[in-house]
Amino acid sequence: MNLGVKGSIAFSLLLFSCVNSLSKEYEVFENLEDISVVTLSALDKITTQLSTIEIRRDQTVRFGTLKITLRHCRKNPPEETPETVAFLEITDVGHNNQNNKIFSGWMFASSPALSPLEHPVYDVWVKDCKIISGSESMAKE
């Protein structure tokens, strides 16, 4: 098969891009030990207490009568439009210990009003998301 100079250059570029994309996929699978951590702000409207909460993926944290669980968080790379999003599940246990799921969805740091927690006593919003390695996580425990 005679490709000529242009054909062999095009073939080389195609081969390079395939190998390059495979190596990127390998990097994704290589970092399965990485853990997402979201930083939230939480406001108790009665006491005016403002708290900063850090939650790891699939961890549940209590704030007042709320149980907040992080399922996923993502932060755009610096070269893209800045955006941090988190998928949260929030349950209000109330004072009688009855679980009432009041929020399950994505919260956006740049637009907290787009998908807010609607609660008479508490406000919760996303501030940041970071990725820590599994070994770093184990060291903190």
C-alpha positions as CSV (number, residue, x, y, z in Angstrom):
1,M,0.0,0.0,0.0
2,N,1.6,3.3,-1.2
3,L,0.4,6.2,1.0
4,G,2.9,8.8,-0.1
5,V,4.3,11.4,2.3
6,K,1.0,13.1,3.1
7,G,-0.7,9.8,3.7
8,S,2.0,8.5,6.0
9,I,2.0,11.8,8.0
10,A,-1.8,11.6,8.3
11,F,-1.6,7.9,9.4
12,S,1.1,8.8,11.9
13,L,-1.0,11.6,13.4
14,L,-4.1,9.2,13.6
15,L,-2.0,6.6,15.3
16,F,-0.6,9.1,17.7
17,S,-4.0,10.5,18.6
18,C,-5.4,7.0,19.3
19,V,-2.4,6.1,21.5
20,N,-2.7,9.5,23.3
21,S,-6.4,9.0,24.0
22,L,-5.8,5.5,25.3
23,S,-3.2,6.8,27.7
24,K,-5.6,9.4,29.0
25,E,-8.2,6.7,29.6
26,Y,-5.6,4.7,31.4
27,E,-4.8,7.7,33.7
28,V,-8.5,7.9,34.6
29,F,-8.6,4.3,35.6
30,E,-5.3,4.6,37.4
31,N,-6.7,7.2,39.8
32,L,-9.7,5.2,41.1
33,E,-8.3,5.6,44.6
34,D,-8.9,9.4,44.4
35,I,-11.7,10.7,46.5
36,S,-13.9,13.8,45.9
37,V,-14.3,16.2,48.8
38,V,-16.8,19.1,48.7
39,T,-16.7,22.2,50.8
40,L,-20.1,23.5,51.8
41,S,-21.3,26.6,53.6
42,A,-24.2,26.0,55.9
43,L,-26.3,28.7,57.6
44,D,-28.6,28.2,60.6
45,K,-31.1,31.0,60.1
46,I,-32.3,30.9,63.7
47,T,-29.0,31.2,65.4
48,T,-27.2,32.9,62.5
49,Q,-24.4,30.4,62.8
50,L,-22.4,30.0,59.6
51,S,-20.4,26.8,59.3
52,T,-18.0,25.4,56.7
53,I,-18.4,21.7,56.2
54,E,-16.1,19.3,54.3
55,I,-17.7,16.0,53.1
56,R,-16.0,13.1,51.3
57,R,-17.8,11.1,48.6
58,D,-20.5,8.8,50.1
59,Q,-20.0,10.3,53.6
60,T,-22.9,11.6,55.6
61,V,-22.4,14.6,57.9
62,R,-24.9,16.2,60.4
63,F,-25.7,19.9,60.5
64,G,-28.4,20.7,62.9
65,T,-31.3,18.3,62.0
66,L,-29.9,17.8,58.5
67,K,-28.0,14.8,57.2
68,I,-25.9,15.8,54.2
69,T,-24.4,13.1,51.9
70,L,-22.1,13.8,49.0
71,R,-22.5,11.5,46.0
72,H,-20.4,13.3,43.4
73,C,-18.5,16.5,42.9
74,R,-16.7,18.0,40.0
75,K,-14.6,21.2,39.4
76,N,-13.8,22.4,35.9
77,P,-10.1,22.7,35.0
78,P,-8.6,26.2,35.1
79,E,-8.6,26.6,31.3
80,E,-12.5,26.1,31.2
81,T,-15.2,28.4,32.5
82,P,-15.0,28.2,36.4
83,E,-17.7,25.9,37.8
84,T,-18.0,23.6,40.8
85,V,-20.9,21.3,41.0
86,A,-21.9,18.7,43.6
87,F,-24.6,16.0,43.8
88,L,-26.0,16.1,47.3
89,E,-28.7,14.2,49.2
90,I,-30.1,16.1,52.2
91,T,-32.4,14.5,54.7
92,D,-34.1,16.3,57.6
93,V,-34.3,14.1,60.6
94,G,-36.3,16.6,62.6
95,H,-36.7,16.4,66.3
96,N,-38.7,13.2,66.2
97,N,-36.0,11.2,64.3
98,Q,-38.2,10.7,61.2
99,N,-36.1,10.9,58.0
100,N,-37.6,13.2,55.4
101,K,-35.6,13.6,52.2
102,I,-35.8,17.3,51.3
103,F,-33.1,17.6,48.6
104,S,-31.5,15.3,46.1
105,G,-29.8,16.9,43.1
106,W,-27.0,19.0,41.8
107,M,-25.9,22.3,43.4
108,F,-23.8,24.8,41.5
109,A,-21.3,27.0,43.2
110,S,-21.6,29.8,40.6
111,S,-25.5,29.9,40.8
112,P,-26.7,28.8,44.2
113,A,-30.3,29.9,43.4
114,L,-30.4,27.6,40.4
115,S,-31.0,24.5,42.5
116,P,-31.3,25.6,46.2
117,L,-32.2,23.8,49.3
118,E,-35.5,25.1,50.4
119,H,-35.7,24.8,54.2
120,P,-37.2,27.2,56.7
121,V,-34.2,26.9,59.1
122,Y,-31.1,26.0,57.1
123,D,-29.4,27.2,53.9
124,V,-26.7,25.0,52.3
125,W,-24.5,25.9,49.3
126,V,-21.4,24.6,47.5
127,K,-18.2,26.5,47.8
128,D,-15.5,24.2,46.4
129,C,-14.6,20.7,45.3
130,K,-11.2,19.1,45.5
131,I,-9.8,15.6,44.8
132,I,-7.6,14.0,47.4
133,S,-5.7,10.7,46.9
134,G,-6.8,7.6,48.8
135,S,-3.5,7.5,50.7
136,E,-3.9,11.2,51.8
137,S,-7.5,10.3,53.0
138,M,-6.3,7.4,55.1
139,A,-3.7,9.6,56.7
140,K,-6.3,12.0,57.9
141,E,-8.4,9.3,59.6
